[in-house]
Amino acid sequence: MKHAQPPHTATRFSQQVAGMRAAFHRPWTYWCDEWKPLLLIILVFVGFWYVPVGTPRFDTAVLEALYLTQWYAQEHVILCLLPAFFIAGAIAVFVSQAAVMKYLGAQAPKAVAYSVAAVSGMILAVCSCTVLPLFGGIYRRGAGLGPAVTFLYSGPAINVLAIMLTASVLGPELGIARAIGAIIFSIVIGLFMHLMFLKEEQAKQRAHMVLPTAVVERPLWQNGLYFASLIGILVFANWSQPLEATGIWGTMYYAKWIITGVFAVALALILWRWFGVPWWKMAAIAVSTLIALLVFPTTPLIPFIIGLMGLSILTSTSTDEIGEWWQQSWGFAKQILPLLVIGVLISGLLLGRPGHEGLIPSGWVSTLVGGNSLLSNFTAAFLGAFMYFATLTEVPILQGLLGNGMGKGPALALLLAGPALSLPNMLVIRSMMGTQKTAVFVVLVVVMATISGLIYGTFFGY
């Protein structure tokens, strides 16, 4: 005689079956969300399991990543990025949205917007990472995508000193081609970005039209002098040594810290006179910097750090617009610095420092960029887009590659793609513009650099 299954057991069994069926028919997004973390854990585990520790190339690549990151921290963070963060924060606080919209907005006259963006980037002459906080500042204040991207490209690419160095070391033809290509690139890429995301730009413009007009605290000329002092500090603190010590460029290099100090004094006077900062606070920073200069006369970086620390303490402890300046600058630093460190580490691991090898052998690079084929130009543009070039370092790197058989067309492709892009640069741009816009920007730069290199190599490659 069969015993009937208790009612509650049958009910529980049917509920389990129903639950299994429901789980099986869950949306695909649910399974993706559940399996993504597990797949990531498995990949990381397998990666560490098979990591080739102890092999010469891997160990060297790890050291190169650390060396490159150390060099970046020593040479670029204090002198380049920190002043750039303060400038970006100042743009976010002290530049009226109406002014940005008038000259760089989506509805501004195209000739005005793109000319202002290209000229502004050319005057700054910063590297691909230093330009990021400045780009973020004007983009958040309402600049159109096209002019903002033009500024983003022109800052590191249209560097007057780098173009002159290119002409003197690599030949006037390549220097002129770089100058013309970079100027055209900045405007064409900006226009392409504007047209490809036209609907978003129009919606952004409509949103800005309903915003209330900001109250102007001080005249435009006072804000202009304030920004001129900040930009002067950034530019001259990073003034690179020219090949020849004579001439105006050499004189400015040897006087760079004197000129930087003059701009710093001007900034202090402006903050006291027009921004309401108590004179004794500015005097305390000035005295501390002067003492550091007297104690360390041959190490100007130390007084520079003391001055930055004083400005940081001053702004972070204020509760007015000066305090907001600090908040905006610190916000840019928190967003950008971690991504830059990660990007520099990865770049060093894969490609090493200039003159050193990472995981990718330099022989592969010189083999792939020889001649003037479509592949060689694309390879030069693609690798240049992911490598990190400090300002002016691309010239000696290219000099070595040309000596090892690199074609002149690929050399121009690398000059047009490399200084304006890098892996760290891409990571930060993605956090500001999103994945889609960043991908389009990178593709445009690589494609246009490839085409330019191919055309140049056809006419001047031999």
LUMGUMI-165658 format. One line per 10 residues: for each residue x, y, z of C-alpha. Coordinates in nm, 3 decimals. Layout:
% residues N
X/Y/Z  ... $
END
This chain:
% residues 462
0.000/0.000/0.000  0.147/0.338/-0.108  0.153/0.614/0.144  0.035/0.950/0.022  0.295/1.224/0.026  0.215/1.482/0.292  0.047/1.787/0.144  0.312/2.029/0.273  0.593/1.821/0.112  0.422/1.823/-0.226 $
0.366/2.196/-0.198  0.732/2.256/-0.112  0.844/2.040/-0.407  0.619/2.225/-0.649  0.750/2.558/-0.518  1.107/2.443/-0.576  1.026/2.336/-0.931  0.853/2.668/-0.996  1.152/2.855/-0.856  1.390/2.663/-1.081 $
1.175/2.738/-1.384  1.159/3.109/-1.292  1.535/3.120/-1.245  1.588/2.956/-1.584  1.363/3.211/-1.753  1.523/3.515/-1.587  1.637/3.790/-1.821  1.978/3.761/-1.983  2.090/4.079/-1.804  2.044/3.903/-1.470 $
2.279/3.620/-1.568  2.531/3.870/-1.706  2.528/4.064/-1.380  2.572/3.747/-1.179  2.841/3.586/-1.393  3.051/3.894/-1.462  3.206/3.908/-1.113  3.273/3.534/-1.116  3.432/3.548/-1.461  3.648/3.843/-1.354 $
3.764/3.655/-1.044  3.851/3.349/-1.255  4.044/3.557/-1.509  4.242/3.738/-1.240  4.319/3.409/-1.066  4.434/3.242/-1.389  4.638/3.549/-1.477  4.826/3.541/-1.148  4.863/3.163/-1.176  5.043/3.187/-1.510 $
5.217/3.522/-1.465  5.571/3.471/-1.600  5.756/3.589/-1.291  6.127/3.526/-1.320  6.152/3.559/-1.697  6.386/3.842/-1.800  6.141/4.026/-2.025  5.856/4.025/-1.773  6.075/4.131/-1.482  6.226/4.408/-1.695 $
5.880/4.522/-1.804  5.764/4.545/-1.442  6.068/4.755/-1.357  6.004/4.974/-1.661  5.647/5.033/-1.546  5.771/5.140/-1.203  6.052/5.353/-1.350  5.812/5.529/-1.586  5.562/5.596/-1.308  5.839/5.726/-1.081 $
5.967/5.952/-1.358  5.614/6.076/-1.425  5.560/6.154/-1.056  5.891/6.339/-1.030  5.873/6.536/-1.352  5.505/6.604/-1.417  5.278/6.584/-1.116  5.410/6.879/-0.915  5.506/7.116/-1.196  5.238/7.022/-1.452 $
4.932/6.861/-1.301  4.895/7.049/-0.972  4.899/7.395/-1.135  4.668/7.259/-1.404  4.422/7.141/-1.137  4.418/7.489/-0.986  4.356/7.643/-1.329  4.074/7.395/-1.398  3.915/7.471/-1.061  3.946/7.844/-1.132 $
3.773/7.799/-1.467  3.487/7.616/-1.294  3.444/7.893/-1.035  3.552/8.225/-1.184  3.477/8.194/-1.556  3.118/8.288/-1.620  2.912/8.037/-1.808  2.793/8.314/-2.036  3.150/8.384/-2.147  3.216/8.016/-2.220 $
2.892/7.987/-2.413  2.965/8.307/-2.605  3.304/8.195/-2.736  3.303/7.813/-2.709  2.937/7.715/-2.682  2.752/7.501/-2.934  2.573/7.808/-3.073  2.882/8.030/-3.090  3.002/8.125/-3.442  3.206/7.831/-3.564 $
3.497/8.045/-3.682  3.521/8.212/-3.340  3.473/7.896/-3.132  3.726/7.678/-3.311  3.980/7.959/-3.350  3.965/8.041/-2.978  3.992/7.671/-2.886  4.289/7.608/-3.114  4.476/7.924/-3.013  4.413/7.862/-2.642 $
4.561/7.515/-2.667  4.859/7.642/-2.866  4.940/7.908/-2.607  4.931/7.658/-2.320  5.155/7.401/-2.495  5.100/7.127/-2.235  5.125/6.748/-2.254  4.833/6.511/-2.317  4.772/6.458/-1.944  4.814/6.817/-1.823 $
4.550/6.939/-2.069  4.286/6.706/-1.919  4.179/6.911/-1.615  4.171/7.224/-1.832  3.952/7.046/-2.086  3.726/6.924/-1.805  3.692/7.278/-1.673  3.571/7.438/-1.995  3.358/7.136/-2.091  3.170/7.143/-1.761 $
3.114/7.517/-1.794  2.917/7.465/-2.112  3.169/7.463/-2.396  3.044/7.281/-2.702  3.180/6.933/-2.761  3.350/7.036/-3.087  3.543/7.338/-2.953  3.625/7.151/-2.631  3.773/6.860/-2.829  3.963/7.105/-3.049 $
4.116/7.248/-2.732  4.184/6.896/-2.602  4.382/6.806/-2.914  4.552/7.140/-2.976  4.700/7.176/-2.626  4.959/6.899/-2.656  4.974/6.877/-3.038  5.022/7.243/-3.142  5.327/7.306/-2.927  5.534/7.585/-3.082 $
5.858/7.479/-2.914  5.805/7.111/-3.005  5.733/7.201/-3.368  6.049/7.414/-3.386  6.250/7.131/-3.229  6.103/6.887/-3.480  6.207/7.112/-3.768  6.561/7.160/-3.638  6.627/6.794/-3.549  6.416/6.595/-3.797 $
6.412/6.842/-4.084  6.204/7.147/-4.182  5.972/6.943/-4.405  5.861/6.724/-4.115  5.835/7.024/-3.882  5.613/7.217/-4.125  5.401/6.908/-4.195  5.353/6.857/-3.822  5.248/7.219/-3.768  5.000/7.223/-4.058 $
4.865/6.877/-3.977  4.813/6.953/-3.607  4.627/7.279/-3.673  4.400/7.119/-3.933  4.352/6.812/-3.714  4.234/7.008/-3.413  3.961/7.187/-3.608  3.852/6.894/-3.827  3.830/6.651/-3.535  3.631/6.904/-3.335 $
3.387/6.956/-3.623  3.348/6.580/-3.672  3.273/6.532/-3.302  3.018/6.813/-3.311  2.837/6.667/-3.612  2.840/6.307/-3.484  2.682/6.407/-3.152  2.471/6.694/-3.281  2.150/6.592/-3.104  2.321/6.578/-2.766 $
2.483/6.915/-2.831  2.147/7.071/-2.917  1.990/6.928/-2.601  2.284/7.059/-2.396  2.242/7.403/-2.550  1.870/7.410/-2.467  1.945/7.313/-2.107  2.200/7.594/-2.071  1.958/7.850/-2.217  1.720/7.813/-1.920 $
1.992/7.859/-1.658  1.995/8.193/-1.474  2.264/8.444/-1.567  2.550/8.440/-1.318  2.628/8.759/-1.128  2.964/8.907/-1.233  3.178/8.964/-0.923  3.463/9.153/-1.090  3.550/9.300/-1.433  3.667/9.076/-1.714 $
4.014/9.233/-1.724  4.074/9.144/-1.359  3.979/8.780/-1.419  4.195/8.787/-1.730  4.504/8.895/-1.535  4.426/8.635/-1.269  4.422/8.356/-1.527  4.728/8.499/-1.701  4.925/8.470/-1.376  4.814/8.108/-1.326 $
4.895/8.013/-1.686  5.229/8.193/-1.666  5.325/7.984/-1.364  5.226/7.663/-1.544  5.404/7.747/-1.871  5.733/7.881/-1.738  5.773/7.630/-1.455  5.771/7.364/-1.727  5.981/7.550/-1.985  6.201/7.289/-2.150 $
6.568/7.329/-2.226  6.633/7.397/-2.599  6.911/7.235/-2.794  7.108/7.560/-2.808  7.167/7.780/-2.506  7.172/8.097/-2.714  6.879/8.297/-2.845  6.549/8.389/-2.688  6.449/8.029/-2.609  6.772/7.961/-2.425 $
6.753/8.290/-2.234  6.397/8.218/-2.126  6.498/7.871/-2.010  6.773/8.001/-1.784  6.541/8.272/-1.651  6.239/8.039/-1.619  6.228/8.040/-1.238  6.267/8.417/-1.219  5.977/8.458/-1.462  5.774/8.199/-1.268 $
5.840/8.393/-0.948  5.720/8.716/-1.110  5.393/8.549/-1.208  5.359/8.406/-0.855  5.402/8.753/-0.702  5.143/8.887/-0.946  4.902/8.610/-0.840  4.952/8.694/-0.473  4.880/9.063/-0.534  4.571/8.979/-0.741 $
4.431/8.746/-0.475  4.484/9.013/-0.206  4.361/9.313/-0.403  4.069/9.175/-0.605  3.969/8.846/-0.441  3.961/8.960/-0.079  4.233/8.729/0.056  4.387/8.883/0.374  4.728/9.034/0.303  4.891/8.861/0.599 $
4.803/8.517/0.459  4.963/8.599/0.126  5.262/8.746/0.310  5.300/8.426/0.515  5.310/8.215/0.198  5.556/8.455/0.034  5.790/8.454/0.336  5.782/8.073/0.360  5.863/8.043/-0.009  6.145/8.297/0.019 $
6.299/8.115/0.316  6.287/7.786/0.121  6.455/7.961/-0.173  6.735/8.092/0.051  6.787/7.750/0.214  6.771/7.558/-0.115  6.897/7.805/-0.378  6.993/7.531/-0.625  6.667/7.333/-0.591  6.385/7.562/-0.706 $
6.137/7.274/-0.693  6.130/7.297/-0.310  6.018/7.664/-0.296  5.765/7.580/-0.568  5.623/7.299/-0.350  5.612/7.531/-0.048  5.418/7.786/-0.249  5.172/7.521/-0.371  5.123/7.392/-0.018  5.058/7.744/0.106 $
4.803/7.806/-0.169  4.638/7.471/-0.092  4.608/7.552/0.280  4.480/7.902/0.203  4.209/7.786/-0.036  4.103/7.473/0.155  4.043/7.668/0.479  3.835/7.941/0.315  3.456/7.936/0.306  3.393/8.186/0.026 $
3.461/8.161/-0.347  3.828/8.092/-0.274  3.717/7.782/-0.082  3.500/7.679/-0.376  3.808/7.715/-0.595  3.980/7.451/-0.379  3.676/7.221/-0.387  3.662/7.226/-0.765  4.039/7.175/-0.801  4.036/6.887/-0.553 $
3.744/6.730/-0.739  3.946/6.727/-1.063  4.247/6.580/-0.880  4.042/6.296/-0.729  3.893/6.208/-1.064  4.206/6.229/-1.279  4.512/6.131/-1.073  4.421/5.765/-1.001  4.341/5.699/-1.366  4.664/5.861/-1.479 $
4.872/5.646/-1.242  4.703/5.328/-1.367  4.747/5.432/-1.728  5.116/5.519/-1.689  5.183/5.185/-1.518  5.017/4.991/-1.800  5.192/5.199/-2.066  5.530/5.137/-1.903  5.461/4.765/-1.868  5.374/4.724/-2.236 $
5.608/4.969/-2.408  5.867/5.070/-2.147  6.040/5.406/-2.124  6.201/5.584/-2.421  6.512/5.381/-2.506  6.398/5.081/-2.298  6.173/4.785/-2.372  5.857/4.660/-2.207  5.662/4.346/-2.288  5.641/4.451/-2.654 $
5.989/4.425/-2.817  6.110/4.745/-2.983  6.223/4.534/-3.282  5.861/4.461/-3.359  5.787/4.832/-3.366  6.074/4.925/-3.599  5.980/4.637/-3.831  5.615/4.736/-3.846  5.674/5.106/-3.914  5.929/5.076/-4.194 $
5.844/5.201/-4.542  5.524/5.386/-4.622  5.251/5.126/-4.642  4.903/5.168/-4.498  4.990/4.914/-4.228  5.310/5.093/-4.125  5.133/5.430/-4.096  4.842/5.279/-3.907  5.080/5.097/-3.671  5.272/5.418/-3.599 $
4.951/5.612/-3.533  4.801/5.334/-3.322  5.110/5.276/-3.107  5.168/5.649/-3.075  4.812/5.694/-2.951  4.866/5.450/-2.665  5.222/5.547/-2.568  5.287/5.833/-2.328  5.504/6.115/-2.461  5.611/6.396/-2.234 $
5.639/6.729/-2.412  5.941/6.730/-2.650  6.040/6.367/-2.579  5.875/6.249/-2.900  6.150/6.418/-3.105  6.452/6.217/-2.975  6.240/5.900/-2.977  6.155/5.954/-3.343  6.517/6.037/-3.418  6.615/5.693/-3.293 $
6.332/5.518/-3.479  6.417/5.696/-3.806  6.774/5.581/-3.763  6.647/5.223/-3.726  6.452/5.229/-4.052  6.125/5.402/-3.970  5.962/5.569/-4.270  5.896/5.943/-4.280  5.525/5.890/-4.333  5.485/5.676/-4.017 $
5.704/5.933/-3.836  5.451/6.207/-3.913  5.163/5.975/-3.817  5.324/5.917/-3.479  5.387/6.291/-3.433  5.022/6.370/-3.499  4.875/6.094/-3.282  5.132/6.047/-3.006  5.159/6.382/-2.823  4.781/6.436/-2.823 $
4.682/6.091/-2.696  4.805/5.830/-2.449  4.654/5.541/-2.257  4.632/5.747/-1.934  4.477/6.029/-2.134  4.210/5.795/-2.278  4.110/5.662/-1.936  4.049/6.012/-1.803  3.866/6.134/-2.116  3.633/5.835/-2.085 $
3.542/5.938/-1.730  3.454/6.287/-1.859  3.287/6.225/-2.197  3.182/5.861/-2.178  3.297/5.554/-2.368  3.130/5.633/-2.700  3.265/5.986/-2.743  3.611/5.878/-2.629  3.617/5.590/-2.878  3.512/5.820/-3.163 $
3.778/6.076/-3.066  4.054/5.813/-3.055  3.946/5.657/-3.387  3.937/5.998/-3.555  4.288/6.083/-3.437  4.433/5.746/-3.542  4.259/5.742/-3.883  4.351/6.100/-3.971  4.710/6.050/-3.855  4.732/5.737/-4.070 $
4.601/5.915/-4.380  4.827/6.217/-4.324  5.132/5.996/-4.281  5.048/5.802/-4.597  5.010/6.122/-4.802  5.326/6.279/-4.659  5.529/5.963/-4.711  5.417/5.942/-5.073  5.550/6.289/-5.159  5.838/6.337/-4.912 $
5.926/5.987/-4.799  6.240/5.951/-5.001 $
END
